[in-house]
Amino acid sequence: MDMQFGVMLRGLFDWDDDMTVRFEELMEQARLIDKLGYDCITKGSHFSTYPHQEMTQIPFLCRVMAEAPNVRLNAGIVLLALHNPMEVADYFATMDLMSGGRMIFGCALGYRDVEFKAFGVKKGTGVKRFEENLTAVRRLWTEEKVSMVGSTFELDEARTSVPLQQDPHPPIWIGANADKAIQRAARMGDCWYLNPHQKVETLLRQMDIYKEELEKHNKPFPTELPIRREVFCAPTHDEAVAIAGPYIKGMYDAYKTWGQDTVMPEEDRDITQEYAELAKDRFIVGDPDEVAEEMIRYNEVLGVNHIIMSVQGVGMPQGQVLDTLTLVAEEVMPKVRAA
Amino acid sequence: MADIQLGLMTRGQFPQEDDMQVRIEEMFEQVRLADKLGFSCLTKGMHYSSAPLQDMQMVPYLSRAMAETKNMRLNMGIVLLALHKPLDYAELVATMDVLSGGRVIFGAALGYREVELKAFGVQRKEIVRRFTENIEAIKRLWTEDKVTMKGTFFELEDASCSVKPVQKPRPPIWIGANADPAIERAAQIGDCWYVNPHNRNDTLLRQLDVYKRALDKAGKPFPDEFPMRKEVFVAETREKALEIAKPAISLKYQVYHSWGQDKVMPEGDNNLDLDWEELIDDRFVLGSPDEVTEQLLDLHKTMGVNHIIASPQGAGMPQGQVLESLHLLGEVVLPNLKSA
């Protein structure tokens, strides 16, 4: 089975943690990920992350490039409604050059008030800005000179400062929770970047919506279909749940306070359930056989062929992270690929 | 002993036809060498839509290049801050400070290019206000856990900087400025004025007074670190230095002229050679290693600058020439500066 395996370096730590120490640990993870033959390193983007600390996406991915010379680098995801398309397009052109053509451009709408306000994004303009920005970015990557008037920018024969390495450009993955957003992903992206919060059943329903919209716009099913999931692997099921469970549960409790549930489809909105209920069809946590089986199932029922694993919960010790990354590489990957 | 630091600016701007994969490797080779030779910092500028030159974006470049260094500080020289949002850059710079173990310098200035202002939806009349509000917000985000502040183009509502810079209380803020009001502003809100490379030296001397008076008015002392960027062309002989400077400067000024930087350029081109030498003498540092040392010491004596950022690479200058310049600067000029 043709499957790519990525790791999301969530990089979220307690407010009083020493980030220079955490940075070194993340670089150690990156080197191991590269060595073990994973396909991709992912870094997310949020601003104003109190009570947690998080390093910012772009500088982090650029620094990681030096530690991980082989893996693809996924900006998963850029909060595209907040930013300026000239800057985004130029950043990624530079990164694609420096990495030798390894960038993936993930993007999505975002939902946090504090972020929208900090970037001066007026309420209700997010979708428009997202669509305009994405259009502009794609044009800057593929046209020699771009003139385009958007609601927050004006490109006047603008161009990126260096050419892209990938032809025609880094793949555009659009993250989406809600049905409308998934339709937008079909229209405007190279693929839908399936998110980690929805249960499989919901994703199946939404996959129909996705396929319908693709057909409507005469676009083929994407050759690369990625999904992000919480993943943890240990020698036994119980061990895996005992280690990862509390971290994941804690995170979903935090999501509730952030309002993440409000942007999820209704059938998945109750994220206050106990771990076992929460985990079913949502997290991939278990022994190597279980984890492999679940990944194979995802491929068979959803058609995903790139699994981005979120592993490190807030406060999870380095040793546990390295162990699970190694176990997945050594015992899960071969099983999945052989299926 | 003069406590003068010598920094490096890798301009990173190349002609349209250049293979950037080759150039980026060359730039990293320059960076590794400069770090080894004891240069104080690695500097990169910021522009968008830089055609007809190819250029790498500052933030990604410095974030990657820092992996090639052990000691050099990373000088963001300069961020076009009026174009951006403060939470964005507060977090970018703080992250770079963590990634580098506390080695970032935050340089910022207003900017001038119409294509850039338009691209970011910024009107010229807003530039100063955006700039000053952003500086204020960034300082607060770096030093306070939660910030509430209503700017004209942003609103911080109990916002936090997701990671704090390593340097305490915060990274140094160098403010680039050409015009007198901007220099006064640098005195008021920056840690220092970051002297630009375009003005004539006699102009700079006059502006030094403007700066000092503004510092007095603000009740601030003369800065401990007073940086200046200079185009520096060094070779075994003055003749050779002139030879390497000419094509590099010609191409640069062709482009900058089309960008609207030409306001600081003298008009007329009648007596090309004489004007040419005059142009260089009053703006650029140029000559044999001994001559370069002397000119830098002179700047230190007259202007009080103690951190000179040298840009030795003109667009199109071959790698061999650049490395040679770095060796001369690092192995001859720098020790001479330190022992003066």
Contacts between the chains, C-beta under 8 A, distances in Angstrom:
chain1	res1	chain2	res2	distance
A	19	B	98	4.8
A	19	B	163	5.4
A	19	B	164	7.7
A	19	B	166	7.9
A	20	B	98	6.0
A	20	B	101	6.0
A	20	B	102	7.9
A	20	B	166	6.2
A	23	B	98	5.7
A	23	B	99	6.2
A	46	B	162	7.0
A	47	B	87	5.4
A	47	B	88	7.3
A	47	B	91	6.0
A	47	B	159	7.7
A	47	B	162	6.2
A	48	B	87	6.6
A	48	B	159	4.4
A	48	B	160	4.9
A	48	B	161	7.7
A	48	B	162	6.4
A	49	B	160	6.9
A	49	B	162	4.2
A	50	B	145	7.0
A	50	B	146	6.8
A	50	B	160	3.7
A	50	B	162	7.6
A	52	B	162	7.8
A	53	B	162	6.1
A	53	B	163	4.9
A	53	B	164	7.8
A	54	B	162	4.7
A	54	B	163	6.5
A	55	B	95	4.6
A	55	B	98	6.2
A	55	B	99	7.3
A	55	B	162	7.5
A	55	B	163	5.4
A	56	B	91	4.5
A	56	B	92	5.4
A	56	B	94	7.7
A	56	B	95	4.1
A	56	B	162	6.8
A	56	B	163	7.4
A	58	B	59	6.1
A	58	B	60	6.3
A	58	B	63	7.1
A	58	B	92	6.9
A	59	B	59	6.2
A	59	B	60	7.6
A	59	B	63	3.9
A	59	B	92	6.0
A	59	B	95	4.7
A	59	B	96	5.0
A	59	B	99	6.0
A	60	B	63	7.7
A	60	B	95	6.4
A	60	B	99	7.1
A	62	B	59	7.7
A	62	B	60	4.7
A	62	B	61	7.8
A	62	B	63	3.6
A	62	B	64	4.4
A	63	B	63	5.2
A	63	B	64	6.7
A	63	B	66	6.9
A	63	B	67	6.2
A	63	B	99	4.8
A	65	B	64	5.6
A	65	B	67	7.9
A	66	B	64	6.2
A	66	B	67	3.5
A	66	B	68	7.6
A	67	B	67	7.6
A	82	B	85	7.9
A	82	B	88	7.9
A	83	B	88	7.8
A	84	B	83	7.6
A	84	B	119	7.0
A	84	B	120	5.3
A	84	B	121	7.5
A	86	B	48	5.3
A	86	B	49	6.8
A	86	B	116	8.0
A	86	B	119	4.0
A	86	B	120	6.8
A	87	B	48	7.0
A	87	B	57	7.9
A	87	B	84	8.0
A	87	B	120	7.6
A	90	B	48	5.8
A	90	B	49	7.9
A	90	B	57	5.1
A	91	B	57	5.4
A	91	B	59	7.0
A	91	B	60	5.6
A	93	B	57	7.8
A	94	B	56	4.7
A	94	B	57	4.2
A	94	B	60	4.4
A	94	B	61	6.3
A	95	B	60	5.1
A	97	B	20	5.4
A	97	B	21	6.9
A	97	B	24	6.3
A	97	B	56	7.0
A	98	B	24	6.0
A	98	B	56	7.4
A	98	B	60	6.6
A	98	B	61	7.3
A	98	B	64	5.2
A	100	B	21	7.3
A	113	B	157	7.3
A	114	B	157	5.8
A	114	B	158	7.0
A	114	B	159	5.6
A	115	B	87	8.0
A	117	B	154	7.3
A	117	B	155	4.3
A	117	B	156	7.3
A	117	B	157	5.3
A	117	B	159	7.9
A	118	B	85	6.5
A	118	B	86	7.7
A	118	B	87	4.0
A	118	B	88	7.9
A	118	B	154	5.8
A	118	B	155	6.9
A	118	B	156	5.8
A	118	B	157	7.8
A	118	B	159	5.5
A	119	B	85	5.0
A	119	B	87	7.1
A	119	B	88	7.0
A	119	B	154	6.6
A	120	B	85	6.5
A	120	B	153	4.8
A	120	B	154	4.5
A	120	B	155	7.2
A	152	B	121	4.5
A	153	B	118	7.3
A	153	B	119	5.7
A	153	B	120	6.4
A	153	B	121	4.8
A	154	B	118	4.2
A	154	B	119	6.9
A	154	B	121	7.0
A	155	B	118	7.4
A	155	B	119	5.9
A	156	B	114	7.6
A	156	B	115	5.5
A	156	B	118	5.4
A	156	B	119	7.6
A	157	B	49	8.0
A	157	B	115	7.5
A	158	B	48	7.5
A	158	B	49	4.4
A	158	B	115	6.3
A	158	B	119	5.8
A	159	B	49	5.8
A	159	B	51	5.2
A	160	B	49	7.9
A	161	B	47	7.4
A	161	B	48	7.0
A	161	B	49	7.0
A	161	B	50	4.5
A	161	B	51	7.5
A	161	B	53	7.8
A	161	B	54	6.0
A	161	B	55	4.2
A	161	B	56	6.9
A	161	B	57	6.8
A	162	B	20	5.1
A	162	B	54	5.1
A	162	B	55	7.0
A	162	B	56	6.2
A	163	B	20	7.3
A	163	B	54	7.9
A	165	B	21	7.8
